[in-house]
């Protein structure tokens, strides 16, 4: 009886906290769950859960993939509970579930799509039993928090429920080996013209066979350790995919997805970046396993788009303003973003402001990831100027010099709002802003000033 009263008190106070924050126009996605878990530590176990839960985790892509899955299900008429706007740790999941429950704690939704932080697995999966767990990939992330990807894989493996079906990346030999006793399907992207054999990145977290420690040979490699590999000395190799993306056409923005049962459909690409090519085949695999047809999934994807806080581009004056999120303290995300932007056609000016929170000056890890990240991609031809700004401006400046960027191309200012004044806005070029996951209000202010400066330059 006391346990039930404690749960109800946690539920009601959590709902009150959520209502109060919404009245104050605050983002009520974390604190209500903190309140609920403080009062009732096993709140996640007692609150009602939707019958069908799709969980999405991984180092990169989990936010986009979970949002796309929720968008497609909503478009197909499902009422979906999700933590689209909020935290993916235990308190955020608690907030989401209490917001989707009645005053008695019963679930008001049949379906939920939940983005879940990898490190939070042990605090969440003992209470949630997802129908599907999608793992996008596992890479080296924030060093002070996440250490090595195999360390993070162990967190997920120890916590994932035995009855949960896994949707795994066959091209990632770290995440694809998680929980081998669970039922699973694999997705992959077939060989592309841009693939290589030798790793061109600073980070390569899988170089030897995890079974016999023999040398791994890659038939093709997409980036870092992503690709198809086999061991020289034993039978270990990349798993065969159940869902395969083929015929990638970045001009037509389409890709064909086939499955082992003979299903096949042409899917729209929401972006031509490799990350988003993977995102589409991941969504196709997850939703087809959920029960939707390829035609239904592809049709709904044509009516959706990537969240603009991740990537967007618009014309301003005589230049194209490109916004590209690049998770700070995440070397892999930075490398992929730099590689993608550096290969855009035409000349480019760049502002780097991935770390833009004042309190990050005190974080000892902020400079370590810079030396795992491929800043060398920014030394490519076509990049005419780079402005380093924010609390880590001088660290960016030094790293770019080490990467071989000529000093005459570099500018430096500690003030993010002064950075747009240091660009030239030459007609026909792209102005690219790299930003992190924090301080989006400041990011939008910088974007607004870039647009204003570009329009003023065009008017001269």
MARMIKOL-780452 format. One record per residue (C-alpha): residue in one letter; x, y, z. Coordinates in steps of 0.02 Angstrom, whole numbers, plus 32768, in hexadecimal, padded with zeros to 4 digits. Layout:
[atom 'A' [X Y Z]]
...
END
This chain:
[atom 'X' [8000 8000 8000]]
[atom 'X' [808B 8079 8030]]
[atom 'X' [80E7 8050 7F8E]]
[atom 'X' [804B 807B 7F28]]
[atom 'X' [8031 811E 7F86]]
[atom 'X' [80E6 814E 7F6A]]
[atom 'X' [80D3 812D 7EAF]]
[atom 'X' [8032 8194 7EA3]]
[atom 'X' [8082 8225 7F02]]
[atom 'X' [8117 821F 7E8A]]
[atom 'X' [80A2 8219 7DF4]]
[atom 'X' [8036 82AA 7E2A]]
[atom 'X' [80C6 831A 7E61]]
[atom 'X' [8120 82F2 7DBF]]
[atom 'X' [8086 8323 7D5C]]
[atom 'X' [8076 83C3 7DC2]]
[atom 'X' [812D 83EE 7DA1]]
[atom 'X' [8113 83CF 7CE8]]
[atom 'X' [8078 843E 7CE4]]
[atom 'X' [80CF 84CA 7D43]]
[atom 'X' [8164 84C8 7CCD]]
[atom 'X' [80F4 84C9 7C34]]
[atom 'X' [8095 855F 7C7A]]
[atom 'X' [813D 85B5 7C8D]]
[atom 'X' [8164 8584 7BD7]]
[atom 'X' [81F6 8519 7C0F]]
[atom 'X' [822E 8476 7BC1]]
[atom 'X' [81DB 83FB 7C3B]]
[atom 'X' [8238 8361 7C00]]
[atom 'X' [82AF 8337 7C8E]]
[atom 'X' [8284 8383 7D38]]
[atom 'X' [81D8 8330 7D4D]]
[atom 'X' [822D 8288 7D3C]]
[atom 'X' [82B2 82BA 7DBC]]
[atom 'X' [8225 82E2 7E36]]
[atom 'X' [81CE 823C 7E14]]
[atom 'X' [826C 81D3 7E27]]
[atom 'X' [82A2 822F 7EC5]]
[atom 'X' [81FD 8206 7F1A]]
[atom 'X' [81E9 8158 7ECF]]
[atom 'X' [828F 810A 7E95]]
[atom 'X' [8235 807D 7E39]]
[atom 'X' [81BD 80F5 7DE3]]
[atom 'X' [81EC 80AF 7D38]]
[atom 'X' [81B8 8003 7D73]]
[atom 'X' [810F 8039 7DB5]]
[atom 'X' [80D3 80B7 7D33]]
[atom 'X' [806C 8072 7CA3]]
[atom 'X' [80CC 804F 7C02]]
[atom 'X' [808A 804B 7B50]]
[atom 'X' [806F 7F9C 7B0B]]
[atom 'X' [80E7 7FB7 7A79]]
[atom 'X' [818C 8010 7A9E]]
[atom 'X' [8211 8032 7A1B]]
[atom 'X' [82B2 8068 7A71]]
[atom 'X' [833E 80BC 7A10]]
[atom 'X' [83F1 80CC 7A4F]]
[atom 'X' [84A1 80E0 7A0A]]
[atom 'X' [852B 8161 7A02]]
[atom 'X' [84F0 81C1 796A]]
[atom 'X' [844A 81CC 790F]]
[atom 'X' [83D6 8196 799B]]
[atom 'X' [8379 823C 79A6]]
[atom 'X' [835A 8246 78EA]]
[atom 'X' [832A 818D 78DE]]
[atom 'X' [82B3 8193 7972]]
[atom 'X' [8261 8232 7931]]
[atom 'X' [824C 81E8 7883]]
[atom 'X' [8201 8147 78C9]]
[atom 'X' [8186 81AD 7931]]
[atom 'X' [815C 821C 789B]]
[atom 'X' [8138 8187 7829]]
[atom 'X' [80CC 812F 78AC]]
[atom 'X' [806C 81D0 78CB]]
[atom 'X' [8054 81E8 7810]]
[atom 'X' [8010 8135 7807]]
[atom 'X' [7F8C 815E 788B]]
[atom 'X' [7FE0 8120 792A]]
[atom 'X' [7FD5 8186 79C9]]
[atom 'X' [808B 818A 79FF]]
[atom 'X' [80DB 81B9 7AA5]]
[atom 'X' [8190 81F4 7A91]]
[atom 'X' [8218 8259 7AE6]]
[atom 'X' [8237 82BB 7A46]]
[atom 'X' [825D 835E 7A9F]]
[atom 'X' [82AE 8322 7B3C]]
[atom 'X' [832B 82C1 7B9F]]
[atom 'X' [8359 820E 7B74]]
[atom 'X' [8397 81DD 7C21]]
[atom 'X' [832F 818D 7CAC]]
[atom 'X' [82E0 8230 7CE7]]
[atom 'X' [82B0 825E 7C35]]
[atom 'X' [8261 81B4 7C16]]
[atom 'X' [8203 81C5 7CBB]]
[atom 'X' [81C3 8270 7C84]]
[atom 'X' [8189 8229 7BDE]]
[atom 'X' [812D 8197 7C2E]]
[atom 'X' [80D8 8201 7CB3]]
[atom 'X' [80A0 827C 7C2D]]
[atom 'X' [8052 81E9 7BCF]]
[atom 'X' [7FFA 819F 7C65]]
[atom 'X' [7F54 81BE 7CBD]]
[atom 'X' [7F44 8200 7D6E]]
[atom 'X' [7F42 814C 7DA9]]
[atom 'X' [7FE3 8126 7D4A]]
[atom 'X' [7F99 80C0 7CBC]]
[atom 'X' [7FE2 80D6 7C0D]]
[atom 'X' [7F78 813E 7B97]]
[atom 'X' [7FDD 810C 7AFD]]
[atom 'X' [7FEE 8065 7AA7]]
[atom 'X' [8092 8091 7A4F]]
[atom 'X' [812F 80EC 7A88]]
[atom 'X' [81D1 8119 7A31]]
[atom 'X' [8258 813F 7AB1]]
[atom 'X' [8307 817F 7A91]]
[atom 'X' [8375 8136 7B1B]]
[atom 'X' [8424 8168 7B4F]]
[atom 'X' [849D 80D6 7B47]]
[atom 'X' [84E5 80F4 7BF5]]
[atom 'X' [8436 80F8 7C40]]
[atom 'X' [8410 8046 7C06]]
[atom 'X' [8425 7FFA 7CB4]]
[atom 'X' [83AB 8076 7CFF]]
[atom 'X' [8324 8064 7C79]]
[atom 'X' [831D 7FB7 7C2A]]
[atom 'X' [82FB 7F59 7CCD]]
[atom 'X' [8253 7FB4 7CCC]]
[atom 'X' [822F 7FC3 7C12]]
[atom 'X' [821C 7F2E 7B9F]]
[atom 'X' [8229 7F78 7AEF]]
[atom 'X' [81DD 7F15 7A62]]
[atom 'X' [826D 7F53 79F7]]
[atom 'X' [8315 7F9D 7A26]]
[atom 'X' [836A 7FF9 7997]]
[atom 'X' [8426 8016 79AB]]
[atom 'X' [8464 808E 7926]]
[atom 'X' [8520 807B 7948]]
[atom 'X' [85A1 8085 79D3]]
[atom 'X' [8637 80F8 79CB]]
[atom 'X' [86AF 8150 7A3E]]
[atom 'X' [864C 81DD 7A8E]]
[atom 'X' [8668 8253 7B20]]
[atom 'X' [870A 820E 7B69]]
[atom 'X' [86ED 823D 7C1F]]
[atom 'X' [863F 81F1 7C1E]]
[atom 'X' [8640 8166 7B9C]]
[atom 'X' [86F5 812B 7B8C]]
[atom 'X' [86FC 80A4 7B04]]
[atom 'X' [866B 8064 7A97]]
[atom 'X' [8680 7FB1 7AD3]]
[atom 'X' [866B 7FF1 7B84]]
[atom 'X' [85C6 8040 7B52]]
[atom 'X' [8592 7FA3 7AF5]]
[atom 'X' [85A5 7F44 7B98]]
[atom 'X' [852A 7FBC 7BED]]
[atom 'X' [84A5 7F95 7B6B]]
[atom 'X' [84CA 7EDB 7B64]]
[atom 'X' [84BA 7EC4 7C20]]
[atom 'X' [8413 7F1F 7C27]]
[atom 'X' [83B2 7EF7 7B87]]
[atom 'X' [831C 7E85 7BAA]]
[atom 'X' [832B 7DD5 7B65]]
[atom 'X' [8282 7DE3 7B0E]]
[atom 'X' [82AD 7E83 7AB0]]
[atom 'X' [82CF 7E71 79F6]]
[atom 'X' [8369 7ECF 79BC]]
[atom 'X' [8379 7F35 791C]]
[atom 'X' [8435 7F43 78FE]]
[atom 'X' [84B1 7F91 7886]]
[atom 'X' [8508 7F05 7827]]
[atom 'X' [858D 7F81 77F0]]
[atom 'X' [85C0 7FA4 78A4]]
[atom 'X' [8620 7F11 78EE]]
[atom 'X' [8614 7F5C 799D]]
[atom 'X' [8558 7F76 79B2]]
[atom 'X' [8528 7EE2 7944]]
[atom 'X' [8572 7E67 79C3]]
[atom 'X' [8508 7EA2 7A56]]
[atom 'X' [849C 7E1F 7AB2]]
[atom 'X' [84B7 7D8D 7A39]]
[atom 'X' [842F 7D27 7A8F]]
[atom 'X' [83A7 7DA5 7A60]]
[atom 'X' [8340 7D97 79C1]]
[atom 'X' [8384 7E14 7944]]
[atom 'X' [8382 7E5A 7895]]
[atom 'X' [840B 7EBB 783E]]
[atom 'X' [840B 7F50 77C8]]
[atom 'X' [8498 7F8E 7759]]
[atom 'X' [84C3 7FFD 76C5]]
[atom 'X' [8510 7FAA 762C]]
[atom 'X' [85B6 7FE0 75E1]]
[atom 'X' [85BB 8096 75AB]]
[atom 'X' [862D 80F1 7532]]
[atom 'X' [8677 8158 75C1]]
[atom 'X' [86AC 80BF 7627]]
[atom 'X' [8763 809B 764C]]
[atom 'X' [87C5 8006 768E]]
[atom 'X' [8843 8056 7704]]
[atom 'X' [8808 80C4 7794]]
[atom 'X' [8823 817D 776F]]
[atom 'X' [87E7 81B6 781C]]
[atom 'X' [884A 81D2 78BA]]
[atom 'X' [87D6 815D 791A]]
[atom 'X' [87CC 80A5 78EB]]
[atom 'X' [8786 8046 7980]]
[atom 'X' [877E 7F9A 792F]]
[atom 'X' [8820 7F60 78DF]]
[atom 'X' [8831 7EAE 791F]]
[atom 'X' [87B9 7E1C 7925]]
[atom 'X' [8754 7E19 79C8]]
[atom 'X' [8757 7D5A 79C2]]
[atom 'X' [880C 7D28 799D]]
[atom 'X' [8868 7DD1 799B]]
[atom 'X' [8898 7DB4 78E5]]
[atom 'X' [88A1 7E42 7867]]
[atom 'X' [87FC 7E85 7825]]
[atom 'X' [87F3 7EA2 776A]]
[atom 'X' [876F 7F1A 7728]]
[atom 'X' [871C 7EF3 7682]]
[atom 'X' [86E4 7FA7 7688]]
[atom 'X' [86E1 802D 770C]]
[atom 'X' [866B 80C0 771A]]
[atom 'X' [86BE 811E 77A8]]
[atom 'X' [871B 80EF 7847]]
[atom 'X' [86EE 8038 786A]]
[atom 'X' [8649 803B 7808]]
[atom 'X' [864A 7FC5 7773]]
[atom 'X' [8655 7F0B 774A]]
[atom 'X' [86E6 7EAE 7797]]
[atom 'X' [8727 7DFD 77AD]]
[atom 'X' [87B3 7DAD 7811]]
[atom 'X' [884C 7D66 77B7]]
[atom 'X' [8861 7CDB 7837]]
[atom 'X' [87B1 7C9E 7867]]
[atom 'X' [86FE 7C9C 7829]]
[atom 'X' [86CD 7D41 787B]]
[atom 'X' [867F 7DBE 7804]]
[atom 'X' [85F7 7E43 77F7]]
[atom 'X' [8548 7DF9 7808]]
[atom 'X' [84DB 7DEB 776E]]
[atom 'X' [8457 7E75 776B]]
[atom 'X' [839C 7E52 776E]]
[atom 'X' [837D 7F01 772A]]
[atom 'X' [83F4 7F49 76A9]]
[atom 'X' [83FB 7FF8 7661]]
[atom 'X' [8430 7FF4 75AB]]
[atom 'X' [8433 8066 7511]]
[atom 'X' [8454 8102 7578]]
[atom 'X' [8435 8197 7504]]
[atom 'X' [8460 823C 7557]]
[atom 'X' [842D 829C 74BB]]
[atom 'X' [837D 8256 74BB]]
[atom 'X' [8383 8248 757B]]
[atom 'X' [8347 8194 757A]]
[atom 'X' [8380 80E9 75B7]]
[atom 'X' [8338 803B 759F]]
[atom 'X' [831F 7FD0 763A]]
[atom 'X' [830B 7F15 7626]]
[atom 'X' [82EB 7E90 76AA]]
[atom 'X' [830A 7DD5 76B3]]
[atom 'X' [8252 7DAD 7699]]
[atom 'X' [8257 7DFC 75ED]]
[atom 'X' [820D 7EA4 761F]]
[atom 'X' [824E 7F3A 75C1]]
[atom 'X' [8227 7FF3 75B5]]
[atom 'X' [8276 8097 7580]]
[atom 'X' [828E 8108 7617]]
[atom 'X' [82AB 81C4 7619]]
[atom 'X' [834D 8206 7660]]
[atom 'X' [8334 8298 76D7]]
[atom 'X' [83E9 82CE 76C2]]
[atom 'X' [847C 8293 765A]]
[atom 'X' [84EF 827B 76F1]]
[atom 'X' [8527 81C9 771A]]
[atom 'X' [84DC 81DA 77C8]]
[atom 'X' [8430 81FD 7781]]
[atom 'X' [843E 8171 7701]]
[atom 'X' [8455 80FD 7795]]
[atom 'X' [83C7 8152 77F2]]
[atom 'X' [834D 8128 7766]]
[atom 'X' [837C 8070 775A]]
[atom 'X' [8376 8065 7819]]
[atom 'X' [82C6 80AD 781D]]
[atom 'X' [8290 8039 778F]]
[atom 'X' [82D0 7F9F 77ED]]
[atom 'X' [8284 7FD1 7895]]
[atom 'X' [81D8 7FFE 7851]]
[atom 'X' [81CE 7F67 77DF]]
[atom 'X' [81F3 7EFA 7878]]
[atom 'X' [816C 7F5B 78D4]]
[atom 'X' [80F0 7F28 784E]]
[atom 'X' [80E8 7FB2 77CB]]
[atom 'X' [8101 7F8E 7713]]
[atom 'X' [8191 7FDB 76B1]]
[atom 'X' [8113 803F 764C]]
[atom 'X' [80C4 8086 76E9]]
[atom 'X' [816C 80B5 7734]]
[atom 'X' [81B1 8103 7694]]
[atom 'X' [810F 8162 7676]]
[atom 'X' [8111 81AE 7724]]
[atom 'X' [81CA 81DA 7719]]
[atom 'X' [81A5 8240 767E]]
[atom 'X' [8137 82AE 76EB]]
[atom 'X' [81B8 82CC 7773]]
[atom 'X' [8263 831D 7784]]
[atom 'X' [82FA 8326 77F7]]
[atom 'X' [82E3 8395 788F]]
[atom 'X' [832C 843E 7861]]
[atom 'X' [8392 8448 7901]]
[atom 'X' [83FF 83BF 78B2]]
[atom 'X' [841A 8407 7804]]
[atom 'X' [83CD 848D 7798]]
[atom 'X' [8401 84FF 770A]]
[atom 'X' [83B9 85A0 76C4]]
[atom 'X' [83EA 862A 764D]]
[atom 'X' [8417 86D4 7697]]
[atom 'X' [8452 875E 7625]]
[atom 'X' [84D3 8713 75AF]]
[atom 'X' [8505 8680 761F]]
[atom 'X' [84BB 85DD 765C]]
[atom 'X' [84B2 85D3 771A]]
[atom 'X' [84C9 851F 7757]]
[atom 'X' [84A6 84EB 780A]]
[atom 'X' [84FB 8447 783B]]
[atom 'X' [84EE 83FD 78E9]]
[atom 'X' [8590 83AD 7925]]
[atom 'X' [8584 8363 79D4]]
[atom 'X' [860A 83B0 7A40]]
[atom 'X' [867E 8337 7A9A]]
[atom 'X' [8653 82B5 7A16]]
[atom 'X' [86E3 829A 799E]]
[atom 'X' [8682 8229 7927]]
[atom 'X' [85F3 82A5 7911]]
[atom 'X' [8670 8330 78F0]]
[atom 'X' [86CF 82C9 7870]]
[atom 'X' [8632 8299 7811]]
[atom 'X' [85F1 834C 7811]]
[atom 'X' [8698 8393 77D8]]
[atom 'X' [86A9 8310 774F]]
[atom 'X' [85F9 8332 770E]]
[atom 'X' [8604 83F0 770D]]
[atom 'X' [86B4 83F2 76C3]]
[atom 'X' [8675 8393 762C]]
[atom 'X' [85E4 8409 7606]]
[atom 'X' [85FB 845A 755B]]
[atom 'X' [8647 8507 754E]]
[atom 'X' [86AA 856F 75CA]]
[atom 'X' [867E 8570 7683]]
[atom 'X' [8699 85DE 771B]]
[atom 'X' [8682 858C 77C4]]
[atom 'X' [865C 85BD 7877]]
[atom 'X' [868A 853E 78FE]]
[atom 'X' [8627 8552 79A0]]
[atom 'X' [8605 84A0 79DA]]
[atom 'X' [862C 84CA 7A90]]
[atom 'X' [85CA 8567 7AB5]]
[atom 'X' [8594 855A 7B6C]]
[atom 'X' [85F2 85CA 7BE5]]
[atom 'X' [85FF 8543 7C6C]]
[atom 'X' [8658 84CE 7BF3]]
[atom 'X' [86F8 852F 7C11]]
[atom 'X' [870B 84C5 7CAE]]
[atom 'X' [86F6 841B 7C5A]]
[atom 'X' [879D 83C2 7C4F]]
[atom 'X' [8766 8351 7BC0]]
[atom 'X' [873B 83DA 7B46]]
[atom 'X' [87E2 83DB 7AED]]
[atom 'X' [8805 8320 7AE9]]
[atom 'X' [8784 82F5 7A66]]
[atom 'X' [87CF 8375 79EE]]
[atom 'X' [8863 8302 79D0]]
[atom 'X' [87F6 826D 79A3]]
[atom 'X' [878E 82D7 792D]]
[atom 'X' [87C2 82E8 7877]]
[atom 'X' [87DD 83A4 786C]]
[atom 'X' [884C 8377 77D9]]
[atom 'X' [87AE 8373 776E]]
[atom 'X' [87A6 8430 7785]]
[atom 'X' [884F 8443 7731]]
[atom 'X' [8803 8410 768A]]
[atom 'X' [87FB 8484 75F5]]
[atom 'X' [875F 84ED 75E8]]
[atom 'X' [875E 8525 769E]]
[atom 'X' [8797 85D9 7697]]
[atom 'X' [8780 8614 774B]]
[atom 'X' [875F 85C9 77F6]]
[atom 'X' [8728 862F 788C]]
[atom 'X' [8749 85DF 7936]]
[atom 'X' [86D8 8620 79BF]]
[atom 'X' [8693 85FF 7A6D]]
[atom 'X' [86EB 85C0 7B0B]]
[atom 'X' [8755 8545 7AA6]]
[atom 'X' [8782 85BC 7A18]]
[atom 'X' [883D 85B5 7A38]]
[atom 'X' [8838 84F7 7A46]]
[atom 'X' [87E4 84EE 799B]]
[atom 'X' [8865 8566 7956]]
[atom 'X' [88F7 84FB 7993]]
[atom 'X' [88A7 8459 7958]]
[atom 'X' [888A 84A2 78AA]]
[atom 'X' [8940 84D7 789E]]
[atom 'X' [8975 8427 78CD]]
[atom 'X' [88FD 83E5 7848]]
[atom 'X' [8958 844A 77C4]]
[atom 'X' [88DF 84DA 77A9]]
[atom 'X' [8942 8574 7772]]
[atom 'X' [8942 85F9 77FA]]
[atom 'X' [890B 867F 777F]]
[atom 'X' [8864 8624 776E]]
[atom 'X' [8842 862B 7829]]
[atom 'X' [87EB 86AD 7894]]
[atom 'X' [87C9 86A7 794F]]
[atom 'X' [874F 86FE 79C5]]
[atom 'X' [8710 86C9 7A70]]
[atom 'X' [8666 871A 7A4F]]
[atom 'X' [85F1 86AE 79E6]]
[atom 'X' [858A 8746 79B4]]
[atom 'X' [8626 879B 796D]]
[atom 'X' [8652 8705 7900]]
[atom 'X' [85DF 8731 786C]]
[atom 'X' [863A 87D8 7859]]
[atom 'X' [86DB 877B 782D]]
[atom 'X' [8695 8728 778F]]
[atom 'X' [86A3 876C 76DE]]
[atom 'X' [85FA 8732 7696]]
[atom 'X' [863E 871D 75E6]]
[atom 'X' [85B3 8703 7564]]
[atom 'X' [858D 864E 753E]]
[atom 'X' [85E2 8601 75D6]]
[atom 'X' [8599 85A4 766B]]
[atom 'X' [85A5 85E4 771C]]
[atom 'X' [85A3 854F 7792]]
[atom 'X' [8583 8556 784C]]
[atom 'X' [85B7 84BF 78B5]]
[atom 'X' [8563 84BD 7960]]
[atom 'X' [854B 8446 79F2]]
[atom 'X' [84B6 8402 7A50]]
[atom 'X' [84B0 848D 7AD2]]
[atom 'X' [8480 8545 7ACC]]
[atom 'X' [840F 853E 7A33]]
[atom 'X' [83CC 85EC 7A5E]]
[atom 'X' [847C 8630 7A43]]
[atom 'X' [848F 85CA 79A4]]
[atom 'X' [83F2 8618 795A]]
[atom 'X' [8430 86C6 7987]]
[atom 'X' [84D3 86A3 792B]]
[atom 'X' [8471 865E 7897]]
[atom 'X' [8404 86FC 7893]]
[atom 'X' [849F 876A 7891]]
[atom 'X' [84EE 8703 7805]]
[atom 'X' [8451 871B 779D]]
[atom 'X' [844E 87D5 77C3]]
[atom 'X' [8507 87EA 7796]]
[atom 'X' [84EF 8786 76F5]]
[atom 'X' [845C 87F2 76C0]]
[atom 'X' [84BB 8891 76E7]]
[atom 'X' [8552 8853 7683]]
[atom 'X' [84E1 882D 75EE]]
[atom 'X' [8494 88DA 75F7]]
[atom 'X' [853D 8933 75E6]]
END
